Amino acid sequence: MPAPDLYFALIHARTSVPNQWVEGFYHRLDLEVQRRADPPHGLRRGSIYFPTAGDARRALETGIPQVRVLVPLYSREFLHEPPADFGNRLHRLNDSDEPPFVHPVLWEPHLPARRVNGLAQATSLGASVQEYAEYGMVSICRLSAYTAELRQIIEELADRVVSAAEDPDQVPLWIRSRPALPMPARSPAARFLITVVRPHGRGVDWSPFGTDTGWVTDHARHAAQRLSLLPEIVLAPAAPGTANGFHESAGVLLLDSAVLDDPNARSITERILRDMPPWMTVVMVIRPEGAVRAHDLAARARAMTRNGVQIARDAPELQRAIDEAVTKARRNFLRSRRSRGPWEDLP
């Protein structure tokens, strides 16, 4: 006999560390849903939320319970690189008329360049709260001045989730009465390529200075997002894009110093650094056990590229080096575009 369904799953753009604002929003919504819940047969009180990318990955590998409503938090990062548990639903042309129903939340005030599932429902959620459409849910969660607006939106969303979950044979009113939305002309965001160079067999994510500091790629991702860029993380030498292996976009290269001690990896790294476009910047990450060789490792890396190399030997240095590298890479790319001809947006 199958296990009863749960009311909803909250899905967001996860990283290696929890997002306190997403977590707070989830707990508020879960509490309001449970207050209203009167589960019929086949449904039980409860919901699903995975704070980090690792939590979600492990859960998806083992299997997760069925839910009747999906609540994705639409942000620039989510729409650019949707989580695995929602990716196949993002660009559906029509809303599903059977569970799981989709009711997004505008986490950030961003209309995508492509029509995405449930955008009309997300917009209608805050119809009486002007700040919701202007600033997004995350701003309302962060600012104490919007306590009443936060409560109003969460209560409305909880009502919608409960009615849809407890009567799954009836298409929810918030789907049937959706308004038509205009299609934006183009995306207002710019891509930013984060290329990772590590020894063979290792993935893009690593935490050389302890798990408390998060992944190296998360530092680069967040630095790009602060500049309104959409980060795309690739593992070299499998970087997509132009003939030399790189997108025609701003970017930074994160170099694990361990590749310099592997002859095969070093030769590949030399080619990558030689072929990278001049606007890209390089950050070499040296693990604590390699700090005594930092000067030698830095010299070897700098000899491989004309772009210059910034060195990170501990967590504070990593944050500073990546912030500087991302800012410099964006500035270099803009200058390169100006020198080559007219342009408008980054690609």
C-alpha positions as CSV (number, residue, x, y, z in Angstrom):
1,M,0.0,0.0,0.0
2,P,1.6,3.3,-1.0
3,A,2.4,5.9,1.7
4,P,0.0,8.8,2.0
5,D,1.0,12.0,0.1
6,L,2.3,15.1,1.8
7,Y,0.9,18.6,1.3
8,F,3.7,20.4,-0.4
9,A,7.4,20.6,-1.2
10,L,9.3,23.8,-1.1
11,I,12.1,23.9,-3.8
12,H,14.7,26.6,-4.1
13,A,18.1,27.3,-5.6
14,R,20.2,25.4,-3.1
15,T,23.9,25.7,-2.3
16,S,26.2,23.9,0.1
17,V,25.0,25.9,3.1
18,P,21.4,26.6,4.2
19,N,19.7,29.9,3.3
20,Q,18.3,31.4,6.5
21,W,15.6,33.4,4.7
22,V,14.4,30.4,2.7
23,E,14.5,28.3,5.8
24,G,12.4,30.9,7.7
25,F,9.9,31.2,4.9
26,Y,9.5,27.5,4.7
27,H,8.9,27.0,8.5
28,R,6.3,29.8,8.4
29,L,4.5,28.3,5.5
30,D,4.6,24.8,6.9
31,L,3.1,26.0,10.2
32,E,0.2,27.8,8.4
33,V,-0.5,24.8,6.3
34,Q,-0.6,22.5,9.3
35,R,-3.0,24.9,11.1
36,R,-5.4,24.6,8.2
37,A,-4.9,21.0,7.4
38,D,-7.7,18.5,7.6
39,P,-6.2,15.6,5.6
40,P,-8.6,13.2,3.9
41,H,-7.6,9.6,3.1
42,G,-4.4,9.3,1.2
43,L,-2.9,12.6,2.6
44,R,-1.0,13.3,5.8
45,R,0.2,16.5,7.5
46,G,3.7,17.4,6.5
47,S,5.9,18.8,3.8
48,I,9.3,18.5,2.3
49,Y,12.2,20.9,2.3
50,F,15.9,20.3,1.7
51,P,18.2,23.0,3.0
52,T,21.3,22.3,0.9
53,A,22.2,20.8,-2.4
54,G,23.8,17.8,-0.7
55,D,20.6,17.1,1.3
56,A,18.5,17.2,-1.9
57,R,20.9,15.0,-3.8
58,R,21.0,12.3,-1.2
59,A,17.2,12.4,-0.8
60,L,16.6,12.1,-4.6
61,E,19.0,9.1,-4.8
62,T,17.0,7.2,-2.1
63,G,13.5,8.4,-3.2
64,I,11.2,11.0,-1.7
65,P,7.5,11.0,-0.7
66,Q,4.8,12.2,-3.1
67,V,3.5,15.7,-2.6
68,R,0.4,17.3,-4.0
69,V,1.7,20.9,-4.5
70,L,5.2,22.1,-5.5
71,V,6.2,25.5,-4.3
72,P,9.3,26.7,-6.1
73,L,11.0,30.0,-5.2
74,Y,11.7,31.7,-8.5
75,S,15.0,33.6,-8.4
76,R,17.5,34.4,-11.1
77,E,19.6,31.4,-10.1
78,F,16.6,29.1,-10.0
79,L,15.4,30.0,-13.5
80,H,19.0,29.9,-14.9
81,E,19.8,26.5,-13.4
82,P,16.7,24.8,-12.0
83,P,17.1,22.2,-9.3
84,A,16.9,18.5,-10.4
85,D,13.6,18.0,-8.6
86,F,11.9,20.8,-10.7
87,G,13.9,21.1,-13.9
88,N,11.6,19.2,-16.1
89,R,8.6,21.3,-15.1
90,L,10.0,24.8,-15.4
91,H,9.2,25.5,-19.1
92,R,6.0,23.5,-19.5
93,L,3.6,25.3,-21.7
94,N,0.5,24.4,-19.8
95,D,-0.1,24.0,-16.1
96,S,-0.7,20.5,-14.9
97,D,-4.4,19.6,-14.2
98,E,-3.5,16.9,-11.7
99,P,-1.1,16.7,-8.7
100,P,1.5,17.8,-8.1
101,F,0.2,21.3,-8.9
102,V,2.7,24.0,-9.2
103,H,2.4,27.3,-7.3
104,P,5.6,29.4,-7.5
105,V,6.7,32.4,-5.4
106,L,8.5,35.4,-6.8
107,W,11.5,35.1,-4.5
108,E,13.1,37.9,-6.5
109,P,11.4,40.5,-8.7
110,H,12.5,39.0,-12.0
111,L,10.5,38.1,-15.1
112,P,12.4,35.6,-17.2
113,A,12.9,35.8,-20.9
114,R,11.0,32.6,-21.4
115,R,7.5,31.8,-20.2
116,V,7.8,29.5,-17.1
117,N,5.4,27.4,-15.3
118,G,3.1,29.1,-12.9
119,L,4.3,32.6,-13.3
120,A,0.8,34.0,-13.3
121,Q,0.0,32.3,-10.1
122,A,3.2,33.6,-8.5
123,T,2.3,37.1,-9.5
124,S,-1.3,36.9,-8.3
125,L,-0.2,35.8,-4.9
126,G,0.8,39.3,-3.9
127,A,-1.9,41.2,-5.8
128,S,-2.7,43.4,-2.8
129,V,1.0,43.8,-1.7
130,Q,2.8,46.2,-4.1
131,E,6.2,45.5,-2.5
132,Y,5.9,41.8,-3.4
133,A,6.1,42.5,-7.2
134,E,8.6,45.3,-6.8
135,Y,11.1,43.7,-4.4
136,G,10.3,40.0,-4.2
137,M,9.5,37.7,-1.3
138,V,13.1,37.7,-0.1
139,S,13.1,41.4,0.6
140,I,9.7,41.1,2.5
141,C,11.2,38.3,4.6
142,R,14.3,40.3,5.4
143,L,12.7,43.6,6.4
144,S,10.9,43.8,9.7
145,A,8.8,46.7,8.3
146,Y,6.9,44.2,6.2
147,T,5.8,41.8,8.9
148,A,2.1,42.3,8.1
149,E,2.7,41.8,4.4
150,L,4.7,38.7,5.0
151,R,1.9,37.2,7.1
152,Q,-0.7,38.1,4.5
153,I,1.2,36.4,1.6
154,I,2.0,33.3,3.6
155,E,-1.6,32.9,4.8
156,E,-2.9,33.3,1.2
157,L,-0.4,30.8,-0.1
158,A,-1.2,28.3,2.8
159,D,-4.9,28.6,1.9
160,R,-4.1,27.8,-1.8
161,V,-1.9,24.9,-0.9
162,V,-4.4,23.3,1.5
163,S,-7.4,23.6,-0.9
164,A,-5.4,22.1,-3.8
165,A,-3.9,19.3,-1.7
166,E,-7.2,18.3,0.0
167,D,-9.2,18.3,-3.2
168,P,-6.8,16.9,-5.9
169,D,-9.5,15.9,-8.3
170,Q,-10.5,19.6,-8.8
171,V,-8.1,21.9,-10.7
172,P,-7.3,24.7,-8.3
173,L,-8.9,28.1,-8.8
174,W,-5.5,29.7,-8.9
175,I,-4.8,27.7,-12.0
176,R,-8.2,28.1,-13.7
177,S,-8.3,31.9,-13.2
178,R,-4.7,32.7,-14.1
179,P,-4.3,35.9,-16.1
180,A,-2.2,36.1,-19.3
181,L,1.2,37.6,-18.9
182,P,3.3,39.4,-21.6
183,M,6.5,37.9,-22.7
184,P,9.6,39.9,-21.9
185,A,11.7,40.9,-24.9
186,R,15.0,39.4,-23.5
187,S,16.7,38.3,-20.3
188,P,17.9,41.2,-18.1
189,A,20.7,39.1,-16.7
190,A,24.3,38.3,-17.9
191,R,25.9,35.0,-17.8
192,F,29.2,34.4,-15.9
193,L,31.3,31.3,-16.6
194,I,33.0,29.7,-13.6
195,T,35.5,27.1,-14.9
196,V,36.9,24.7,-12.4
197,V,40.3,22.9,-13.0
198,R,40.9,20.0,-10.6
199,P,42.7,16.6,-10.8
200,H,41.1,13.9,-12.8
201,G,38.1,12.3,-11.1
202,R,37.3,15.1,-8.8
203,G,34.1,17.2,-9.1
204,V,33.6,20.9,-9.2
205,D,32.8,21.3,-5.5
206,W,35.4,21.2,-2.8
207,S,36.0,22.7,0.6
208,P,39.8,22.9,1.2
209,F,39.4,25.1,4.3
210,G,36.7,23.2,6.1
211,T,33.0,22.6,5.4
212,D,32.0,25.6,7.6
213,T,33.4,27.9,4.9
214,G,31.3,26.3,2.1
215,W,32.4,25.2,-1.4
216,V,34.9,27.2,-3.4
217,T,32.3,27.3,-6.2
218,D,29.7,28.8,-3.9
219,H,32.0,31.7,-3.1
220,A,32.4,32.4,-6.8
221,R,28.6,31.9,-7.4
222,H,27.7,34.4,-4.7
223,A,30.2,36.9,-5.9
224,A,28.8,36.8,-9.4
225,Q,25.2,37.0,-8.1
226,R,26.0,40.2,-6.2
227,L,26.9,41.8,-9.6
228,S,23.6,40.6,-11.1
229,L,25.3,37.9,-13.1
230,L,24.0,34.4,-13.7
231,P,26.8,32.0,-12.8
232,E,27.3,28.8,-14.8
233,I,29.8,26.3,-13.3
234,V,31.7,23.9,-15.6
235,L,34.5,21.4,-15.0
236,A,37.4,21.8,-17.4
237,P,38.5,20.5,-19.8
238,A,34.8,19.8,-20.7
239,A,33.9,23.5,-20.7
240,P,31.2,24.2,-23.4
241,G,31.1,27.1,-25.8
242,T,33.4,28.4,-28.5
243,A,36.2,26.6,-30.2
244,N,38.7,27.3,-27.5
245,G,36.4,25.7,-24.9
246,F,35.0,28.9,-23.3
247,H,31.7,30.8,-23.7
248,E,31.9,34.3,-25.1
249,S,31.1,35.6,-21.7
250,A,32.8,37.0,-18.6
251,G,34.3,34.4,-16.4
252,V,36.7,33.3,-13.7
253,L,38.8,30.1,-13.5
254,L,39.2,28.3,-10.2
255,L,42.4,26.3,-10.1
256,D,43.0,23.5,-7.6
257,S,46.8,23.7,-6.9
258,A,46.8,19.9,-6.7
259,V,46.8,19.7,-10.5
260,L,50.4,21.1,-10.6
261,D,51.7,17.9,-8.9
262,D,50.2,15.6,-11.4
263,P,52.1,15.5,-14.8
264,N,49.1,14.6,-16.9
265,A,46.8,17.1,-15.2
266,R,49.5,19.8,-15.4
267,S,49.8,19.5,-19.2
268,I,46.0,19.8,-19.6
269,T,46.0,22.8,-17.2
270,E,48.8,24.5,-19.3
271,R,46.6,24.2,-22.4
272,I,43.5,25.5,-20.7
273,L,45.4,28.5,-19.2
274,R,47.1,29.2,-22.5
275,D,43.8,29.1,-24.5
276,M,41.6,31.0,-22.0
277,P,40.3,34.5,-23.2
278,P,42.2,37.5,-22.0
279,W,39.3,38.9,-20.0
280,M,39.1,35.8,-17.7
281,T,40.8,35.8,-14.3
282,V,42.4,33.0,-12.3
283,V,42.2,32.1,-8.6
284,M,44.5,29.3,-7.5
285,V,43.3,27.6,-4.3
286,I,46.1,26.1,-2.2
287,R,45.2,23.7,0.6
288,P,46.6,24.3,4.1
289,E,49.0,21.4,3.8
290,G,50.5,23.1,0.7
291,A,50.9,26.5,2.2
292,V,54.7,26.1,2.8
293,R,55.0,25.7,-1.0
294,A,52.7,28.5,-1.8
295,H,55.4,30.7,-3.3
296,D,56.6,27.9,-5.7
297,L,53.1,26.9,-6.7
298,A,52.1,30.5,-7.4
299,A,55.2,31.0,-9.6
300,R,54.5,27.9,-11.6
301,A,50.9,28.9,-12.2
302,R,51.8,32.4,-13.2
303,A,54.2,31.1,-15.7
304,M,51.4,29.2,-17.5
305,T,49.1,32.2,-18.2
306,R,49.3,35.8,-19.3
307,N,46.2,36.6,-17.3
308,G,47.7,36.7,-13.9
309,V,46.9,34.5,-10.9
310,Q,45.4,35.4,-7.5
311,I,46.3,33.1,-4.6
312,A,44.0,31.8,-1.8
313,R,45.6,29.9,1.1
314,D,42.9,30.3,3.7
315,A,39.2,31.1,4.0
316,P,39.5,34.9,4.3
317,E,42.0,35.1,1.5
318,L,39.7,32.9,-0.7
319,Q,36.8,35.2,-0.2
320,R,38.9,38.3,-1.0
321,A,40.6,36.8,-4.0
322,I,37.3,35.5,-5.6
323,D,35.5,38.8,-5.0
324,E,38.4,40.7,-6.7
325,A,38.7,38.2,-9.5
326,V,34.9,38.2,-10.4
327,T,34.8,42.0,-10.4
328,K,37.9,42.2,-12.5
329,A,36.7,39.6,-15.0
330,R,33.4,41.4,-15.5
331,R,35.2,44.7,-16.0
332,N,37.7,43.1,-18.4
333,F,35.0,41.6,-20.5
334,L,33.0,44.9,-20.8
335,R,36.2,46.6,-21.9
336,S,36.8,43.9,-24.5
337,R,33.3,44.2,-25.9
338,R,33.7,48.0,-26.2
339,S,36.9,47.6,-28.1
340,R,35.5,45.1,-30.5
341,G,32.3,46.9,-31.5
342,P,28.8,48.0,-30.5
343,W,27.0,45.9,-27.9
344,E,24.1,46.1,-25.5
345,D,23.7,43.3,-23.0
346,L,26.2,40.7,-22.0
347,P,25.3,37.3,-23.6
